[in-house]
């Protein structure tokens, strides 16, 4: 897409499609400290225990919220 499409946008888009097709989903929002010591946020979407947006190593993040 020709616009900025970061993890939170992708998670929202996946949510809309999952709701449209009645597919159960979960959106996770997590945080971690990067190598510079700064806190970094990330969002990813899971369907059937598989990440479909925001691919990452989920063990690196502390999950703050889960939406379904």
Residue, then its C-alpha position, 0 to 999 in steps of 0.5 A: x500500500x502507498x501509505x504507512x502500514x505499521x503493526x497496529x494498522x495491520x492488526x486492525x485490518x486483520x480484525x476487520x477481515x476476521x469479523x467479516x468472515x466470523x473467524x476467531x482472532x486475538x490481537x496482542x499488544x506488547x512491549x520490550x526494551x530494545x538494544x538502546x534501552x528504549x521501550x518498543x511497542x508491537x502489535x500482532x494478530x493470531x488466528x488458530x495459534x498462528x501469527x498472521x500479522x506483526x510477525x515477531x518472536x513473542x517471547x521477547x515481548x511482555x504482553x500488555x493487552x489481548x483483544x478478541 
